[in-house]
Amino acid sequence: MKIRNLAAAAAAMTLVVAPVAAQAAPQRAAAPVEQGSEMGSAWVLGFFALAAFITAIVIATKNHNEPVSP
């Protein structure tokens, strides 16, 4: 039981300390971009969204009439 309380206290401490540590980190300036892509990574994000949508439809419409017991 003591280990459980210790683990809970450690988890709570990390939740408290993480935002403070992130806020204390030095700010970095962005490097200038000479020639940026007009399309960026939007097509990659769109592709994965489309793949996830199609996968969800296939899983939802799959025929689940197989018997459970042999």
PDB file with one MODEL, atoms N, CA, C and O in Angstrom:
MODEL        1
ATOM      1  N   MET A   1       0.829  -1.186   0.000  1.00  0.00           N
ATOM      2  CA  MET A   1       0.000   0.000   0.000  1.00  0.00           C
ATOM      3  C   MET A   1       0.873   1.249   0.000  1.00  0.00           C
ATOM      4  O   MET A   1       0.511   2.275  -0.575  1.00  0.00           O
ATOM      5  N   LYS A   2       2.021   1.145   0.651  1.00  0.00           N
ATOM      6  CA  LYS A   2       2.918   2.285   0.699  1.00  0.00           C
ATOM      7  C   LYS A   2       3.471   2.607  -0.685  1.00  0.00           C
ATOM      8  O   LYS A   2       3.650   3.772  -1.042  1.00  0.00           O
ATOM      9  N   ILE A   3       3.740   1.551  -1.460  1.00  0.00           N
ATOM     10  CA  ILE A   3       4.272   1.774  -2.814  1.00  0.00           C
ATOM     11  C   ILE A   3       3.223   2.457  -3.679  1.00  0.00           C
ATOM     12  O   ILE A   3       3.556   3.310  -4.502  1.00  0.00           O
ATOM     13  N   ARG A   4       1.955   2.087  -3.498  1.00  0.00           N
ATOM     14  CA  ARG A   4       0.887   2.715  -4.269  1.00  0.00           C
ATOM     15  C   ARG A   4       0.787   4.206  -3.945  1.00  0.00           C
ATOM     16  O   ARG A   4       0.633   5.032  -4.844  1.00  0.00           O
ATOM     17  N   ASN A   5       0.875   4.544  -2.665  1.00  0.00           N
ATOM     18  CA  ASN A   5       0.816   5.950  -2.268  1.00  0.00           C
ATOM     19  C   ASN A   5       2.025   6.719  -2.792  1.00  0.00           C
ATOM     20  O   ASN A   5       1.907   7.870  -3.213  1.00  0.00           O
ATOM     21  N   LEU A   6       3.172   6.081  -2.763  1.00  0.00           N
ATOM     22  CA  LEU A   6       4.386   6.715  -3.270  1.00  0.00           C
ATOM     23  C   LEU A   6       4.288   6.949  -4.778  1.00  0.00           C
ATOM     24  O   LEU A   6       4.689   8.001  -5.277  1.00  0.00           O
ATOM     25  N   ALA A   7       3.756   5.964  -5.496  1.00  0.00           N
ATOM     26  CA  ALA A   7       3.600   6.110  -6.944  1.00  0.00           C
ATOM     27  C   ALA A   7       2.592   7.207  -7.265  1.00  0.00           C
ATOM     28  O   ALA A   7       2.804   7.981  -8.199  1.00  0.00           O
ATOM     29  N   ALA A   8       1.505   7.287  -6.511  1.00  0.00           N
ATOM     30  CA  ALA A   8       0.507   8.337  -6.736  1.00  0.00           C
ATOM     31  C   ALA A   8       1.097   9.717  -6.444  1.00  0.00           C
ATOM     32  O   ALA A   8       0.826  10.674  -7.168  1.00  0.00           O
ATOM     33  N   ALA A   9       1.885   9.816  -5.405  1.00  0.00           N
ATOM     34  CA  ALA A   9       2.523  11.097  -5.084  1.00  0.00           C
ATOM     35  C   ALA A   9       3.523  11.495  -6.167  1.00  0.00           C
ATOM     36  O   ALA A   9       3.611  12.669  -6.526  1.00  0.00           O
ATOM     37  N   ALA A  10       4.272  10.532  -6.686  1.00  0.00           N
ATOM     38  CA  ALA A  10       5.233  10.830  -7.745  1.00  0.00           C
ATOM     39  C   ALA A  10       4.517  11.270  -9.023  1.00  0.00           C
ATOM     40  O   ALA A  10       4.972  12.190  -9.703  1.00  0.00           O
ATOM     41  N   ALA A  11       3.405  10.620  -9.352  1.00  0.00           N
ATOM     42  CA  ALA A  11       2.644  10.999 -10.534  1.00  0.00           C
ATOM     43  C   ALA A  11       2.070  12.399 -10.373  1.00  0.00           C
ATOM     44  O   ALA A  11       2.099  13.189 -11.317  1.00  0.00           O
ATOM     45  N   ALA A  12       1.552  12.718  -9.198  1.00  0.00           N
ATOM     46  CA  ALA A  12       1.015  14.049  -8.957  1.00  0.00           C
ATOM     47  C   ALA A  12       2.113  15.107  -9.046  1.00  0.00           C
ATOM     48  O   ALA A  12       1.884  16.199  -9.566  1.00  0.00           O
ATOM     49  N   MET A  13       3.288  14.790  -8.547  1.00  0.00           N
ATOM     50  CA  MET A  13       4.400  15.737  -8.586  1.00  0.00           C
ATOM     51  C   MET A  13       4.829  16.014 -10.024  1.00  0.00           C
ATOM     52  O   MET A  13       5.135  17.155 -10.370  1.00  0.00           O
ATOM     53  N   THR A  14       4.853  14.981 -10.863  1.00  0.00           N
ATOM     54  CA  THR A  14       5.239  15.221 -12.257  1.00  0.00           C
ATOM     55  C   THR A  14       4.203  16.077 -12.966  1.00  0.00           C
ATOM     56  O   THR A  14       4.559  16.884 -13.825  1.00  0.00           O
ATOM     57  N   LEU A  15       2.919  15.917 -12.622  1.00  0.00           N
ATOM     58  CA  LEU A  15       1.893  16.763 -13.226  1.00  0.00           C
ATOM     59  C   LEU A  15       2.050  18.217 -12.803  1.00  0.00           C
ATOM     60  O   LEU A  15       1.731  19.125 -13.571  1.00  0.00           O
ATOM     61  N   VAL A  16       2.534  18.442 -11.600  1.00  0.00           N
ATOM     62  CA  VAL A  16       2.725  19.803 -11.116  1.00  0.00           C
ATOM     63  C   VAL A  16       3.993  20.420 -11.696  1.00  0.00           C
ATOM     64  O   VAL A  16       3.999  21.596 -12.062  1.00  0.00           O
ATOM     65  N   VAL A  17       5.055  19.642 -11.781  1.00  0.00           N
ATOM     66  CA  VAL A  17       6.360  20.172 -12.177  1.00  0.00           C
ATOM     67  C   VAL A  17       6.485  20.362 -13.692  1.00  0.00           C
ATOM     68  O   VAL A  17       7.200  21.263 -14.131  1.00  0.00           O
ATOM     69  N   ALA A  18       5.818  19.550 -14.491  1.00  0.00           N
ATOM     70  CA  ALA A  18       5.986  19.595 -15.946  1.00  0.00           C
ATOM     71  C   ALA A  18       5.667  20.972 -16.547  1.00  0.00           C
ATOM     72  O   ALA A  18       6.477  21.471 -17.328  1.00  0.00           O
ATOM     73  N   PRO A  19       4.536  21.611 -16.230  1.00  0.00           N
ATOM     74  CA  PRO A  19       4.281  22.936 -16.816  1.00  0.00           C
ATOM     75  C   PRO A  19       5.291  23.990 -16.372  1.00  0.00           C
ATOM     76  O   PRO A  19       5.653  24.878 -17.144  1.00  0.00           O
ATOM     77  N   VAL A  20       5.740  23.886 -15.128  1.00  0.00           N
ATOM     78  CA  VAL A  20       6.710  24.851 -14.619  1.00  0.00           C
ATOM     79  C   VAL A  20       8.036  24.692 -15.359  1.00  0.00           C
ATOM     80  O   VAL A  20       8.668  25.683 -15.725  1.00  0.00           O
ATOM     81  N   ALA A  21       8.455  23.457 -15.578  1.00  0.00           N
ATOM     82  CA  ALA A  21       9.713  23.204 -16.283  1.00  0.00           C
ATOM     83  C   ALA A  21       9.614  23.644 -17.740  1.00  0.00           C
ATOM     84  O   ALA A  21      10.578  24.173 -18.293  1.00  0.00           O
ATOM     85  N   ALA A  22       8.470  23.435 -18.357  1.00  0.00           N
ATOM     86  CA  ALA A  22       8.297  23.842 -19.753  1.00  0.00           C
ATOM     87  C   ALA A  22       8.296  25.356 -19.880  1.00  0.00           C
ATOM     88  O   ALA A  22       8.806  25.901 -20.859  1.00  0.00           O
ATOM     89  N   GLN A  23       7.734  26.028 -18.908  1.00  0.00           N
ATOM     90  CA  GLN A  23       7.684  27.485 -18.947  1.00  0.00           C
ATOM     91  C   GLN A  23       9.066  28.089 -18.700  1.00  0.00           C
ATOM     92  O   GLN A  23       9.363  29.172 -19.204  1.00  0.00           O
ATOM     93  N   ALA A  24       9.897  27.415 -17.948  1.00  0.00           N
ATOM     94  CA  ALA A  24      11.223  27.923 -17.634  1.00  0.00           C
ATOM     95  C   ALA A  24      12.226  27.667 -18.749  1.00  0.00           C
ATOM     96  O   ALA A  24      13.324  28.222 -18.724  1.00  0.00           O
ATOM     97  N   ALA A  25      11.876  26.849 -19.713  1.00  0.00           N
ATOM     98  CA  ALA A  25      12.793  26.536 -20.815  1.00  0.00           C
ATOM     99  C   ALA A  25      13.030  27.792 -21.655  1.00  0.00           C
ATOM    100  O   ALA A  25      12.105  28.575 -21.869  1.00  0.00           O
ATOM    101  N   PRO A  26      14.256  27.986 -22.130  1.00  0.00           N
ATOM    102  CA  PRO A  26      14.541  29.172 -22.933  1.00  0.00           C
ATOM    103  C   PRO A  26      13.793  29.135 -24.273  1.00  0.00           C
ATOM    104  O   PRO A  26      13.628  28.074 -24.876  1.00  0.00           O
ATOM    105  N   GLN A  27      13.355  30.285 -24.715  1.00  0.00           N
ATOM    106  CA  GLN A  27      12.628  30.384 -25.979  1.00  0.00           C
ATOM    107  C   GLN A  27      13.616  30.403 -27.134  1.00  0.00           C
ATOM    108  O   GLN A  27      14.618  31.116 -27.093  1.00  0.00           O
ATOM    109  N   ARG A  28      13.329  29.620 -28.157  1.00  0.00           N
ATOM    110  CA  ARG A  28      14.192  29.568 -29.331  1.00  0.00           C
ATOM    111  C   ARG A  28      13.532  30.315 -30.471  1.00  0.00           C
ATOM    112  O   ARG A  28      12.318  30.239 -30.662  1.00  0.00           O
ATOM    113  N   ALA A  29      14.328  31.025 -31.211  1.00  0.00           N
ATOM    114  CA  ALA A  29      13.814  31.740 -32.369  1.00  0.00           C
ATOM    115  C   ALA A  29      13.750  30.795 -33.554  1.00  0.00           C
ATOM    116  O   ALA A  29      14.606  29.924 -33.712  1.00  0.00           O
ATOM    117  N   ALA A  30      12.742  30.968 -34.377  1.00  0.00           N
ATOM    118  CA  ALA A  30      12.601  30.122 -35.562  1.00  0.00           C
ATOM    119  C   ALA A  30      13.618  30.533 -36.615  1.00  0.00           C
ATOM    120  O   ALA A  30      13.908  31.717 -36.784  1.00  0.00           O
ATOM    121  N   ALA A  31      14.148  29.558 -37.311  1.00  0.00           N
ATOM    122  CA  ALA A  31      15.106  29.829 -38.373  1.00  0.00           C
ATOM    123  C   ALA A  31      14.357  30.350 -39.600  1.00  0.00           C
ATOM    124  O   ALA A  31      13.243  29.905 -39.877  1.00  0.00           O
ATOM    125  N   PRO A  32      14.952  31.280 -40.333  1.00  0.00           N
ATOM    126  CA  PRO A  32      14.277  31.796 -41.520  1.00  0.00           C
ATOM    127  C   PRO A  32      14.199  30.721 -42.607  1.00  0.00           C
ATOM    128  O   PRO A  32      15.124  29.929 -42.781  1.00  0.00           O
ATOM    129  N   VAL A  33      13.096  30.710 -43.322  1.00  0.00           N
ATOM    130  CA  VAL A  33      12.885  29.739 -44.383  1.00  0.00           C
ATOM    131  C   VAL A  33      13.171  30.406 -45.714  1.00  0.00           C
ATOM    132  O   VAL A  33      12.575  31.429 -46.048  1.00  0.00           O
ATOM    133  N   GLU A  34      14.083  29.825 -46.467  1.00  0.00           N
ATOM    134  CA  GLU A  34      14.433  30.406 -47.761  1.00  0.00           C
ATOM    135  C   GLU A  34      13.379  30.105 -48.810  1.00  0.00           C
ATOM    136  O   GLU A  34      12.891  31.003 -49.498  1.00  0.00           O
ATOM    137  N   GLN A  35      13.038  28.844 -48.921  1.00  0.00           N
ATOM    138  CA  GLN A  35      12.064  28.452 -49.923  1.00  0.00           C
ATOM    139  C   GLN A  35      11.143  27.406 -49.306  1.00  0.00           C
ATOM    140  O   GLN A  35      11.507  26.236 -49.188  1.00  0.00           O
ATOM    141  N   GLY A  36       9.975  27.831 -48.922  1.00  0.00           N
ATOM    142  CA  GLY A  36       9.042  26.917 -48.280  1.00  0.00           C
ATOM    143  C   GLY A  36       8.149  26.226 -49.294  1.00  0.00           C
ATOM    144  O   GLY A  36       7.925  26.737 -50.391  1.00  0.00           O
ATOM    145  N   SER A  37       7.656  25.092 -48.928  1.00  0.00           N
ATOM    146  CA  SER A  37       6.748  24.353 -49.786  1.00  0.00           C
ATOM    147  C   SER A  37       5.371  25.003 -49.728  1.00  0.00           C
ATOM    148  O   SER A  37       4.890  25.362 -48.654  1.00  0.00           O
ATOM    149  N   GLU A  38       4.743  25.150 -50.886  1.00  0.00           N
ATOM    150  CA  GLU A  38       3.414  25.744 -50.914  1.00  0.00           C
ATOM    151  C   GLU A  38       2.372  24.788 -50.358  1.00  0.00           C
ATOM    152  O   GLU A  38       1.388  25.210 -49.750  1.00  0.00           O
ATOM    153  N   MET A  39       2.594  23.506 -50.570  1.00  0.00           N
ATOM    154  CA  MET A  39       1.612  22.526 -50.145  1.00  0.00           C
ATOM    155  C   MET A  39       1.866  22.070 -48.711  1.00  0.00           C
ATOM    156  O   MET A  39       0.923  21.677 -48.025  1.00  0.00           O
ATOM    157  N   GLY A  40       3.075  22.110 -48.253  1.00  0.00           N
ATOM    158  CA  GLY A  40       3.397  21.716 -46.889  1.00  0.00           C
ATOM    159  C   GLY A  40       3.111  20.255 -46.652  1.00  0.00           C
ATOM    160  O   GLY A  40       3.274  19.429 -47.551  1.00  0.00           O
ATOM    161  N   SER A  41       2.689  19.933 -45.461  1.00  0.00           N
ATOM    162  CA  SER A  41       2.394  18.540 -45.129  1.00  0.00           C
ATOM    163  C   SER A  41       0.894  18.303 -45.062  1.00  0.00           C
ATOM    164  O   SER A  41       0.450  17.323 -44.464  1.00  0.00           O
ATOM    165  N   ALA A  42       0.119  19.174 -45.656  1.00  0.00           N
ATOM    166  CA  ALA A  42      -1.337  19.036 -45.618  1.00  0.00           C
ATOM    167  C   ALA A  42      -1.800  17.779 -46.341  1.00  0.00           C
ATOM    168  O   ALA A  42      -2.762  17.141 -45.915  1.00  0.00           O
ATOM    169  N   TRP A  43      -1.134  17.419 -47.421  1.00  0.00           N
ATOM    170  CA  TRP A  43      -1.563  16.228 -48.157  1.00  0.00           C
ATOM    171  C   TRP A  43      -1.306  14.964 -47.365  1.00  0.00           C
ATOM    172  O   TRP A  43      -2.063  14.000 -47.480  1.00  0.00           O
ATOM    173  N   VAL A  44      -0.242  14.949 -46.556  1.00  0.00           N
ATOM    174  CA  VAL A  44       0.041  13.775 -45.722  1.00  0.00           C
ATOM    175  C   VAL A  44      -1.041  13.635 -44.658  1.00  0.00           C
ATOM    176  O   VAL A  44      -1.544  12.537 -44.421  1.00  0.00           O
ATOM    177  N   LEU A  45      -1.393  14.729 -44.026  1.00  0.00           N
ATOM    178  CA  LEU A  45      -2.433  14.717 -43.011  1.00  0.00           C
ATOM    179  C   LEU A  45      -3.770  14.301 -43.628  1.00  0.00           C
ATOM    180  O   LEU A  45      -4.517  13.526 -43.030  1.00  0.00           O
ATOM    181  N   GLY A  46      -4.067  14.810 -44.808  1.00  0.00           N
ATOM    182  CA  GLY A  46      -5.293  14.432 -45.497  1.00  0.00           C
ATOM    183  C   GLY A  46      -5.322  12.959 -45.857  1.00  0.00           C
ATOM    184  O   GLY A  46      -6.360  12.306 -45.748  1.00  0.00           O
ATOM    185  N   PHE A  47      -4.186  12.440 -46.285  1.00  0.00           N
ATOM    186  CA  PHE A  47      -4.100  11.016 -46.636  1.00  0.00           C
ATOM    187  C   PHE A  47      -4.382  10.140 -45.420  1.00  0.00           C
ATOM    188  O   PHE A  47      -5.149   9.181 -45.511  1.00  0.00           O
ATOM    189  N   PHE A  48      -3.768  10.464 -44.280  1.00  0.00           N
ATOM    190  CA  PHE A  48      -3.989   9.662 -43.086  1.00  0.00           C
ATOM    191  C   PHE A  48      -5.428   9.794 -42.580  1.00  0.00           C
ATOM    192  O   PHE A  48      -5.999   8.827 -42.078  1.00  0.00           O
ATOM    193  N   ALA A  49      -6.007  10.971 -42.710  1.00  0.00           N
ATOM    194  CA  ALA A  49      -7.402  11.150 -42.310  1.00  0.00           C
ATOM    195  C   ALA A  49      -8.321  10.317 -43.198  1.00  0.00           C
ATOM    196  O   ALA A  49      -9.259   9.692 -42.703  1.00  0.00           O
ATOM    197  N   LEU A  50      -8.063  10.304 -44.489  1.00  0.00           N
ATOM    198  CA  LEU A  50      -8.866   9.506 -45.410  1.00  0.00           C
ATOM    199  C   LEU A  50      -8.701   8.014 -45.124  1.00  0.00           C
ATOM    200  O   LEU A  50      -9.680   7.269 -45.148  1.00  0.00           O
ATOM    201  N   ALA A  51      -7.476   7.577 -44.855  1.00  0.00           N
ATOM    202  CA  ALA A  51      -7.232   6.173 -44.541  1.00  0.00           C
ATOM    203  C   ALA A  51      -7.952   5.772 -43.252  1.00  0.00           C
ATOM    204  O   ALA A  51      -8.520   4.682 -43.173  1.00  0.00           O
ATOM    205  N   ALA A  52      -7.931   6.627 -42.263  1.00  0.00           N
ATOM    206  CA  ALA A  52      -8.620   6.335 -41.007  1.00  0.00           C
ATOM    207  C   ALA A  52     -10.126   6.277 -41.212  1.00  0.00           C
ATOM    208  O   ALA A  52     -10.801   5.435 -40.619  1.00  0.00           O
ATOM    209  N   PHE A  53     -10.658   7.161 -42.043  1.00  0.00           N
ATOM    210  CA  PHE A  53     -12.092   7.183 -42.324  1.00  0.00           C
ATOM    211  C   PHE A  53     -12.516   5.909 -43.044  1.00  0.00           C
ATOM    212  O   PHE A  53     -13.531   5.308 -42.690  1.00  0.00           O
ATOM    213  N   ILE A  54     -11.763   5.496 -44.034  1.00  0.00           N
ATOM    214  CA  ILE A  54     -12.085   4.277 -44.781  1.00  0.00           C
ATOM    215  C   ILE A  54     -11.974   3.050 -43.882  1.00  0.00           C
ATOM    216  O   ILE A  54     -12.805   2.145 -43.957  1.00  0.00           O
ATOM    217  N   THR A  55     -10.944   3.018 -43.030  1.00  0.00           N
ATOM    218  CA  THR A  55     -10.784   1.901 -42.101  1.00  0.00           C
ATOM    219  C   THR A  55     -11.955   1.824 -41.134  1.00  0.00           C
ATOM    220  O   THR A  55     -12.444   0.732 -40.842  1.00  0.00           O
ATOM    221  N   ALA A  56     -12.407   2.959 -40.636  1.00  0.00           N
ATOM    222  CA  ALA A  56     -13.552   2.978 -39.720  1.00  0.00           C
ATOM    223  C   ALA A  56     -14.813   2.467 -40.403  1.00  0.00           C
ATOM    224  O   ALA A  56     -15.593   1.740 -39.790  1.00  0.00           O
ATOM    225  N   ILE A  57     -15.023   2.834 -41.657  1.00  0.00           N
ATOM    226  CA  ILE A  57     -16.202   2.365 -42.382  1.00  0.00           C
ATOM    227  C   ILE A  57     -16.126   0.858 -42.609  1.00  0.00           C
ATOM    228  O   ILE A  57     -17.124   0.157 -42.448  1.00  0.00           O
ATOM    229  N   VAL A  58     -14.960   0.361 -42.980  1.00  0.00           N
ATOM    230  CA  VAL A  58     -14.807  -1.081 -43.217  1.00  0.00           C
ATOM    231  C   VAL A  58     -15.051  -1.862 -41.930  1.00  0.00           C
ATOM    232  O   VAL A  58     -15.718  -2.896 -41.957  1.00  0.00           O
ATOM    233  N   ILE A  59     -14.528  -1.391 -40.820  1.00  0.00           N
ATOM    234  CA  ILE A  59     -14.717  -2.088 -39.548  1.00  0.00           C
ATOM    235  C   ILE A  59     -16.182  -2.026 -39.114  1.00  0.00           C
ATOM    236  O   ILE A  59     -16.719  -3.008 -38.602  1.00  0.00           O
ATOM    237  N   ALA A  60     -16.826  -0.883 -39.316  1.00  0.00           N
ATOM    238  CA  ALA A  60     -18.216  -0.730 -38.883  1.00  0.00           C
ATOM    239  C   ALA A  60     -19.171  -1.565 -39.728  1.00  0.00           C
ATOM    240  O   ALA A  60     -20.191  -2.033 -39.221  1.00  0.00           O
ATOM    241  N   THR A  61     -18.864  -1.756 -40.983  1.00  0.00           N
ATOM    242  CA  THR A  61     -19.781  -2.492 -41.861  1.00  0.00           C
ATOM    243  C   THR A  61     -19.393  -3.948 -42.035  1.00  0.00           C
ATOM    244  O   THR A  61     -20.010  -4.650 -42.836  1.00  0.00           O
ATOM    245  N   LYS A  62     -18.400  -4.418 -41.319  1.00  0.00           N
ATOM    246  CA  LYS A  62     -17.964  -5.810 -41.431  1.00  0.00           C
ATOM    247  C   LYS A  62     -19.052  -6.728 -40.886  1.00  0.00           C
ATOM    248  O   LYS A  62     -19.677  -6.424 -39.870  1.00  0.00           O
ATOM    249  N   ASN A  63     -19.272  -7.836 -41.554  1.00  0.00           N
ATOM    250  CA  ASN A  63     -20.285  -8.795 -41.152  1.00  0.00           C
ATOM    251  C   ASN A  63     -19.781  -9.565 -39.935  1.00  0.00           C
ATOM    252  O   ASN A  63     -18.769 -10.263 -40.009  1.00  0.00           O
ATOM    253  N   HIS A  64     -20.492  -9.437 -38.814  1.00  0.00           N
ATOM    254  CA  HIS A  64     -20.073 -10.075 -37.569  1.00  0.00           C
ATOM    255  C   HIS A  64     -20.973 -11.265 -37.240  1.00  0.00           C
ATOM    256  O   HIS A  64     -21.382 -11.425 -36.090  1.00  0.00           O
ATOM    257  N   ASN A  65     -21.281 -12.087 -38.215  1.00  0.00           N
ATOM    258  CA  ASN A  65     -22.183 -13.210 -37.993  1.00  0.00           C
ATOM    259  C   ASN A  65     -21.462 -14.533 -37.767  1.00  0.00           C
ATOM    260  O   ASN A  65     -22.105 -15.582 -37.794  1.00  0.00           O
ATOM    261  N   GLU A  66     -20.172 -14.522 -37.548  1.00  0.00           N
ATOM    262  CA  GLU A  66     -19.453 -15.751 -37.300  1.00  0.00           C
ATOM    263  C   GLU A  66     -19.829 -16.279 -35.916  1.00  0.00           C
ATOM    264  O   GLU A  66     -20.042 -15.487 -34.998  1.00  0.00           O
ATOM    265  N   PRO A  67     -19.915 -17.590 -35.749  1.00  0.00           N
ATOM    266  CA  PRO A  67     -20.245 -18.134 -34.425  1.00  0.00           C
ATOM    267  C   PRO A  67     -19.089 -17.935 -33.447  1.00  0.00           C
ATOM    268  O   PRO A  67     -17.919 -17.968 -33.829  1.00  0.00           O
ATOM    269  N   VAL A  68     -19.437 -17.731 -32.191  1.00  0.00           N
ATOM    270  CA  VAL A  68     -18.421 -17.506 -31.172  1.00  0.00           C
ATOM    271  C   VAL A  68     -17.844 -18.833 -30.712  1.00  0.00           C
ATOM    272  O   VAL A  68     -16.631 -18.958 -30.538  1.00  0.00           O
ATOM    273  N   SER A  69     -18.703 -19.824 -30.515  1.00  0.00           N
ATOM    274  CA  SER A  69     -18.221 -21.124 -30.056  1.00  0.00           C
ATOM    275  C   SER A  69     -17.973 -22.043 -31.248  1.00  0.00           C
ATOM    276  O   SER A  69     -18.634 -21.909 -32.278  1.00  0.00           O
ATOM    277  N   PRO A  70     -17.044 -22.959 -31.122  1.00  0.00           N
ATOM    278  CA  PRO A  70     -16.735 -23.856 -32.251  1.00  0.00           C
ATOM    279  C   PRO A  70     -17.797 -24.906 -32.496  1.00  0.00           C
ATOM    280  O   PRO A  70     -17.662 -25.720 -33.409  1.00  0.00           O
TER     281      PRO A  70
ENDMDL
END
